Amino acid sequence: MVKHVLPPHDHLDERQFVIAVRRLADCLSYGSDSSPFLGAGTDYVQSRVYQPGDPVKFIDWRVTARTGKVYVKEFEAPKRMPIYLLLDTSASMCVSSRRMSKYAWAVQLAAGIALAAQSRMSPVGILGCGEKELHVKPTLLRNVVYQWSHQLRHHDFREKTRLGESVRQLTPSLKNKCLIFVLSDLHDPDAVEALKLLAQEHDCVVLQLQDPAERGKVGGGIFRAQEAETGEAFVGHGRSVWLDHTLMWHELNRCGVDHLLLETDRPFLPKLRQFLQRRDYFGKGSR
């Protein structure tokens, strides 16, 4: 069966998309200190007795003068915490009352975060959390980011969510501590419980995208509808609120998951940049 693939949701051509992503990466990393990502020679650990073959430039002259023996400085090894982007590619992400859908914003944000992290020498991978088969392991190659981001721009609006399932499958495969970014509208009822387990071993950040229609108060009377991914039927009205993000924020934060709501009809980039810099995600190789 051949799936129907929609054209890009962001109304940008290939060149405009690349420019937009690069600007976004610069915005997210602006003002952060990149030096801790540069590795060897940046963090002093201790001094030890000189051994034949040690570089002369690392001699600790103060300790050498005090002890009468030649000592050299040791520096901390490079810190490169792998980053995984978990992108929800399901149907509800594409439903939009705005020109830019949640999905279109999620793709641009994923690419922007990836480029900003790679500029700090942190390898980045991505996992599609819908029916789309996409799993790229962490890499420092920028061209790989452009490849998967262009691939993600074309989307099948009939995909069901697999966020919770994808998180549970990914968790056992992560051998080292990782920083996980989840970009989703969190319509998967299993997602929160899966993220709680993930946060026990890894740093986890949830960027929840919300369309203004999901806040309710959209006008209209009573209507019958069906959830785009689960198929669950419900009765709604013009003042219905589909997801209580405040309750979700408290639930995720209690288990150590950082959560930020991004409303697609309001400027959220300054808020996102402040959120990332306050937690120093792009200023250190590890937390």
N, C-alpha and C positions, 0 to 999 in steps of 0.2 A: 504494500500500500504506500503510495507516494503522498507525503504530507503537503498541504498547501502552505507555502512559505510567503509571508507578507513582506513587502518592501520595508526599508528602514523606517523606524518610528520617529526619528528626530528631524526629518525633512532636510538633512544636510547631505551634500555630496561627499565623496571620499576625502578630498582635500580639506573641506570645511570641518569635517569630523576630526581629522588629525589636529588641526589648529585648535579646535575647541578642547580636545583632550589635553593637549600640551599646556594651554592656558589654565585649565583646571588643575593640573599637576603643580604648576608654578604657584597657583593660589593656595593650594593645600600645604605646600612645603615652605611658603614664604615666612621668613623670620626664624625658622628652626635651625639649630646648630648641627651641621653635618659631621663635625669632626669625630664624634664617637664612632661613626660608622666606618671611619677610614682605617681602623684596625691597629696593627702593630705599631708601637712607638708612641701611642697616645696616652695610655694609662700606666703609670708607674706602679709596680707591685712591691718589689723588694730589691735589696742588693745582696750579691753572693760573691764568694771568692773567685777571682779570675782563673779561668782554665785555658790551656793552650788552644788557640783557634778563635777565641772570643774577639769580636771587633773592638779595636782600641777606642773608637768613638763612644762606646758605652761605659767606659771606666767611670766609676763614681769617685771623683777626686776628693770629695769631702770625707767620705768614709775611709778611703785609702790613706789620707793624711792623718786621720785620727788613730787608725789601727796599725799603721805601718805595713799593712798587707794590701795588695792590689785587689779591689772589688769592682765588679761591674753591675750596672743596673739591669733589672729584668722588667719587662713590660708585659701587660696582659695581652693574650692572644686576641685576634680579631673576633668581634661578636657579630654574628650575622643570624639574627633570628628569622627563620623562614616565615613567610606570610602566605596565608591561604585566603582567597576571596571566594565566598560561597554565594553565588548569584542565583536568585530565584527567577527561573525562566517560565513560570507558569502563566496560565491564562489571565488570572486576576491582575497581574502586573501590567497587562496591556490595555485593560479597560480604563478609559480616561475621559474626563470631562474637560481636559486641557489639551493644548496643542502638543505638549510634551507629556508622554505617558510616564508612569512610574518606571516602566521597563526601560524606556529610552534614557531616563535619568540614571537608572541603575547601571546601565552599560557604560555611560560616560564616567560615572563616579568610579566604577571598578577600574577602568583604564587609567583614570587620573591618579587614583590611589596607588596603583601598580607602578606607574612611572615615578611618582614621588618617592615611593619606597626604594625602588631600584637605584635612584640617584643617591640614596644613603647606603648603597651596597647591601641591601637586604633582598634576597631572592623571593620572587612572588609566583605563586601558582593559582589556578582557578578551577573551581568545580561547579558545573551547572547543576542546579537543584530543581529541575523539572524533568520532562521526558527527553530533553535534548542531551545527547551523549557528548559531554565535554569535560575532560579532566586533563589539565596541564600541570605537571609537577613544578615546584618552585624553581625559577631560573632568573638569571640576571640579564638575559637577552631582551632588549627592548623591542626588537622586531617580532618576537613571539607575542608580546602584549598586543601589538598592532594586529597581528594575525587573528588572535582569538576575539579581539574586540570587534573587528570587521565581520567576523563570522557571526557573532552574537547579534549584530544589528538586524539581521534577517530572522524573523521569528514566526513560529506557528502558534496562532492565538488559541489553539485547542489543547495545549499542553496542560496536564494536571500537575499539581505541586507534589514534590518529593523531598521537600526541605528536611523534615524530620528524619526520613529514611536515609537521605544522603549524609546527614550529620552522623547518624549511627554507624554507617558504613565507613566513613572517613576516619572516625576517631581511633579505632584500633590500628590503623595503618600509619599513624603519626608517631614515629619513634622518638623524636626530639620535641621539646617544647616549641610551640608555634603561636603566632599571633593570627587569630581568625577574624576576618571581617565578613559579616553576613549582611547582604543587601536584599531585603525582602519586604513584602507588606504583611508578613506573618499571618497569612490566612490558613496555614496548615495547623490544625489543632494539636498535632504531635510535636511541633517545632520547639516549643518552650521546654518541654521535658527533655528533649534530646540535647538542647543547648545547655541545660543545667549539668548534664553529665560531661559534656565537652569542656565546660568551664572548670571542672575539677582538676584538669591537667594542663589546660592551655589558657592563654589570654584571649578573651572573646569579646568582640564588639559587634553590636547589632545596630545597623542603620535601617530603621523602619521607614519606608516611603508610604506616604498617605495622599490620596487624591482628595480634593475638597468635598467631593460627593460622599466620601466615607465618613465625614464628620456629621452628616445629617443636615436637616434644615434646607433641603433642596427644593421644597415646594411639591405640590401634587398631593393626591389623596392616597387612599389605601390601595395596595397593589400586591399581586402574587409574583414571586420571582424564584430563581434557582441559583444557588451558589455556583460560580463558574467552574470550580475545580472538583469539589466534593459531590456536586449534583444534588445537594440537600435543598429541598423546597422550603420556602418560608413566606410569611406575609409581612410586608413592610408598609411604611407610610413616609410622608415627606419629612418627618422629624426623626426618623430612625437613625441611630448611631450604630455602625456595624462592628466596630472594635473599640474597646475601652483601652486606649494606649496608656493611660495613667496607671491602671491596674497592672498592665503588662510590664510597665517600667519598674514598678515596685517588685514584682515577682522575679524579674530578671536580675535586678540589682541585689536582691537578697542572696542570690547564688553567685555573685561576683561577675555578672555579665554587664558590661557597659552598654547602655541603650540610648539612642538619640533618635527622635522623631523628626523626619524631614518632610515637610508639607510642600507639595509640588506647586502650589499656587502662591507661595510666599518665598522671598529670598532666604535661602538656607545655607549658601556657601560660607558667609562669614561665621555663622553659628557652627558649621561643621569644622571649619579651620580652627576656631577657638577650642572646640571640643577635642580635636586631635592634638593640638599643641599643649593644652592644659594637662593632658595625660602623657605627653611626651612620646607618642607613638613613633614620630618621625625624628626624634632627637636622640634616641638611644637604640642600641642593638637588642637590648633586653630590658625588662622592667624589674 
